[in-house]
Amino acid sequence: MPSVLETQGLTVEFNGFKAVSDLNFSLEKGELRVILGPNGAGKTTFMDLITGKTKPTSGNVLLNGHNITGLEPYQISKLGVGRKFQGPNVFDNMTVYENIEVSMKGYYQVFKALFYRKNQEIRDKIHEILQRIDLLEKAHHVAVNLSHGERQWLEIGMLLAQDPELIILDEPTAGMTAEETYKTGVLIETLFKDRSIIVVEHDMSFVRQIARKVTVLHQGRLLAEGSLAEIEQNTKVQEVYLREGVHA
Ligand SMILES: Nc1ncnc2c1ncn2[C@@H]1O[C@H](COP(=O)(O)OP(=O)(O)OP(=O)(O)O)[C@@H](O)[C@H]1O
């Protein structure tokens, strides 16, 4: 299987402190990877390096074999990398449908050409996304009235509307109830059928629900990689989590 994403010796220093250090990482096409690690392990910084928000001090990021190191976030996003940050980021005063509509790939160009609203194909695509995120019945509700979980799913829908090849989800279940968390896992399972996904997550019951292969970071470095069962039995991982007082 070819890699959709690869990093080689990826390193970033902030005033001499290596937040990410010599990270060699590879994600296969169609893979779902969970990134774990205690607070300050470098998970967010790693995602910032992949998406161009932070520029590495050294090392490379390859997307489908092409070197994207140093590109700006909008360029990396255009190349097919979509990211959902912690906390919802939707347009409050628009309806659920409109939020998906304005996020559709190519929306602004096509809208200008006045074909947009007539385009049945786009309407069908929005319909399909609303179904996938289970918000079809609320398509015409204003986003501000949605629950916390629904807003998060709407944002996943907005990401899907961009049609990214690689999706990065930063703690997608933060602040969710157990039921919402479970539903998010089911949603991610369905997304993952035709995309590559990286999920940064702390909630271990959620990780158990979705995890295939897990990468554990510690102090900016790769500490362990493998199945969740292998990770849980790894003595280095156990030591770090016990020392940091985090329960895996
Ligand atoms: N812009 C910056 N300048 C200086 N230090 C930074 C910067 N960004 C991150 N760091 C430091 O790098 C380390 C890694 O931070 P990062 O946010 O990537 O960790 P994390 O694994 O995402 O943690 P958490 O689980 O708490 O979100 C931390 O010690 C943080 O203080």
The ligand as a Tripos MOL2 file, in Angstrom:
@<TRIPOS>MOLECULE
LIG
   31    33     1     0     0
SMALL
NO_CHARGES

@<TRIPOS>ATOM
      1 N1          4.5240   28.0780   19.5110 N.pl3     1 LIG1
      2 C1          5.1250   27.4700   20.5330 C.ar      1 LIG1
      3 N2          6.1370   28.0540   21.1990 N.ar      1 LIG1
      4 C2          6.7510   27.4420   22.2300 C.ar      1 LIG1
      5 N3          6.4220   26.2170   22.6840 N.ar      1 LIG1
      6 C3          5.4100   25.5840   22.0740 C.ar      1 LIG1
      7 C4          4.7090   26.1610   20.9690 C.ar      1 LIG1
      8 N4          3.7520   25.2660   20.5580 N.ar      1 LIG1
      9 C5          3.8670   24.2130   21.3640 C.ar      1 LIG1
     10 N5          4.8440   24.3770   22.2690 N.ar      1 LIG1
     11 C6          5.2640   23.4140   23.3010 C.3       1 LIG1
     12 O1          5.4810   22.1830   22.6580 O.3       1 LIG1
     13 C7          5.0660   21.0860   23.4870 C.3       1 LIG1
     14 C8          4.0900   20.2370   22.7240 C.3       1 LIG1
     15 O2          2.8370   20.9100   22.6620 O.3       1 LIG1
     16 P1          1.5660   20.3260   21.9330 P.3       1 LIG1
     17 O3          0.4570   21.2960   22.1020 O.co2     1 LIG1
     18 O4          1.9230   19.9370   20.5390 O.co2     1 LIG1
     19 O5          1.2810   18.9950   22.7700 O.3       1 LIG1
     20 P2         -0.0110   18.0670   22.7550 P.3       1 LIG1
     21 O6          0.5070   16.6610   22.7380 O.co2     1 LIG1
     22 O7         -0.9150   18.4770   21.6630 O.co2     1 LIG1
     23 O8         -0.6420   18.3550   24.1610 O.3       1 LIG1
     24 P3         -2.1910   18.4130   24.6370 P.3       1 LIG1
     25 O9         -2.6330   16.9930   24.7310 O.co2     1 LIG1
     26 O10        -2.0880   19.0700   25.9660 O.co2     1 LIG1
     27 O11        -2.9410   19.2170   23.6220 O.co2     1 LIG1
     28 C9          4.4930   21.7000   24.7410 C.3       1 LIG1
     29 O12         5.5080   21.6620   25.7430 O.3       1 LIG1
     30 C10         4.1840   23.1310   24.3330 C.3       1 LIG1
     31 O13         4.2840   24.0060   25.4300 O.3       1 LIG1
@<TRIPOS>BOND
     1     1     2 1
     2     2     3 ar
     3     2     7 ar
     4     3     4 ar
     5     4     5 ar
     6     5     6 ar
     7     6     7 ar
     8     6    10 ar
     9     7     8 ar
    10     8     9 ar
    11     9    10 ar
    12    10    11 1
    13    11    12 1
    14    11    30 1
    15    12    13 1
    16    13    14 1
    17    13    28 1
    18    14    15 1
    19    15    16 1
    20    16    17 2
    21    16    18 1
    22    16    19 1
    23    19    20 1
    24    20    21 2
    25    20    22 1
    26    20    23 1
    27    23    24 1
    28    24    25 2
    29    24    26 1
    30    24    27 1
    31    28    29 1
    32    28    30 1
    33    30    31 1
@<TRIPOS>SUBSTRUCTURE
     1 LIG1         1 GROUP 0 **** ****
